[in-house]
Amino acid sequence: MSGEQKAEAKGEQAKGKLKETAGRLTGNERLTGKGRAEQVKGDAREAKEKVKDTFKH
C-alpha cells in the first residue's frame, strides 16, 4: 500500500474515533454514528489497499 493512501486511511480512522468519542461525551448520537461510519470507511479503504498489494506481488 502506498504511504499516502495508508496515511489517508489511518487519518480517516483516527478522525472517526475522535468524532465517536466527542459524540459519546456530549450525548450526540448523530455525531457518534458519523464517527463510527468514518472508522468503517477507513477500515474498508485500508483493506482494499492490502488486497491490491497482495495481487501486485
N, C-alpha and C positions, 0 to 999 in steps of 0.2 A: 504494500500500500504506500502510495506516495506520502511524504511527510506532510504536505499541505492538506491533503484530504484526511489524513489521520488526525491532524490537529483540529480540523474543522469538525470532525465527528466528536472528538473529545470535548471541544468547546461547547458544542450543542448539548452534550450530555450534562456538562457542568452547569450551563445556563438553565437547563431544565430542572436540575436538582435545586438550584437557588430559588427558582420560581415556586417549586413544590414546597420547599421549606418556608418561604415567605407566606405562601397561601395557608399553610397549616398554622403558622404563628398568628396570623391575622384572622383566621377563621374563614378565609375566602376560598370556597370550594372551586370556583371557576379558575382561579389562579393555580390552585393545586392541580387541577386537571390539565391545564395548559402545560405546567411543568412536567407532569408525567408524560404527556404526549411528546414533548421535545426530547425527553430522555429516550423514549422508544424510537423516535426518528433518528437520533444519533446512534443508537444501538444498531438499527437496521442499516444505516449508512456504513458503519464500521464492518458489519457482517458482509455486506455487498463487496466492499473493498478486499476483504480477506479472501472471498471466493474468487475474485478477479486475480488476486496474487497467486492463488493456488494453481489456476489454469495457465498463468504466464510461465511458470517454471516447469 
